[in-house]
């Protein structure tokens, strides 16, 4: 039995399609003073 008869088709995206390069994500979210630091500082 084929899986395509059981489950609907799904689309997929890559990390870079949604968020850009890892370097950009690192800078925006994990660099000193970036989003992660701001969230942790609130606690």
SULTAKA-V734416 format. One record per residue. SS is DSSP state (alpha for helix, beta for strand, coil for the rest). PHI is phi in whole degrees, 0 to 359 (999 if undefined). D_FIRST is the distance of its C-alpha to the first C-alpha in whole Angstrom. Layout:
SS|PHI|D_FIRST + SS|PHI|D_FIRST
This chain:
coil|999|0 + coil|278|4 + alpha|296|7 + alpha|295|9 + alpha|279|8 + coil|263|9 + coil|244|12 + coil|289|15 + coil|292|16 + coil|235|19 + coil|260|22 + coil|230|24 + coil|228|27 + coil|265|29 + alpha|306|32 + alpha|290|35 + alpha|295|33 + alpha|268|34 + alpha|241|37 + coil|89|39 + coil|287|40 + alpha|298|40 + alpha|298|44 + alpha|293|44 + alpha|294|42 + alpha|302|44 + alpha|294|47 + alpha|287|46 + alpha|249|45 + alpha|237|46 + coil|291|49 + coil|304|53 + coil|82|53 + coil|280|50 + alpha|307|47 + alpha|301|46 + alpha|298|50 + alpha|293|51 + alpha|292|48 + alpha|297|49 + alpha|294|53 + alpha|289|52 + coil|279|52
